[in-house]
């Protein structure tokens, strides 16, 4: 049987470039060389090369995070070239990447979210408008960044201005939302038309971290993950239902991972990732393993879904 010629697209120009490259190394190691001929491309330099070689590419595996990778731009490029790829399409990628639009869609579909306000640059000098509308503590974050880049938790009104300035360094759109204290859980979804919700994972940052920030995410041993999360069946079922509903609300396909906060019996949605971290110890692969799919089998399934 002929091997599938697979374009592994990683790197890019976002602040998550190194995370992308690390994941690509793990994916390439896990792909069965009897099934796939893997060719690496970096959008930072190789977009003309992808276009020139498109006729010889059977499918693409996108392993990009952040702007110009997870936001629908590369997806649109591949669609113009007629190359199938795993995961969300142009619309779903763009919706999920924009945290304001994603939360708007959640709310329209009856999913619970924390109250939020979109910041303006003028709020840096005059933060009273936001403080009048939302209750401390607050989470300030760039709308189109991932991995908690540019994000801050504000517990003192005097620190809101500096948190806004920091977020605006990373994006022209910034969201401020009410902070929800609780257990952080995440729910993976797998499938195109027929969706399956994966087992829950609970994320417990180390004591030195106020939240699951960039360092807590990517420093070995900085955080603990528990899979399956130790929650009651009704909570698990509701969280999985919310994950499926979020996936559908954002018009996604292939796979996704929705992050949530469990506060008592309440579940509050945070955001949905359309290209989750992809190393054997990343959150979605952990859940897939508990579901019964090894890392290699998960990659095979994602590529199958891309080719449907």
Helices and strands as residue ranges (DSSP letters): E 4-10, H 17-30, E 36-41, H 47-52, G 54-56, E 59-63, H 73-81, E 84-85, H 90-97, H 99-108, E 116-118, G 121-124, H 128-133, E 138-142, E 152-154, G 157-159, H 160-168, E 174-178, E 183-191, E 196-197, E 201-205, H 214-218, E 223-227, H 233-249, E 254-263, E 266-273, H 283-291, H 295-307
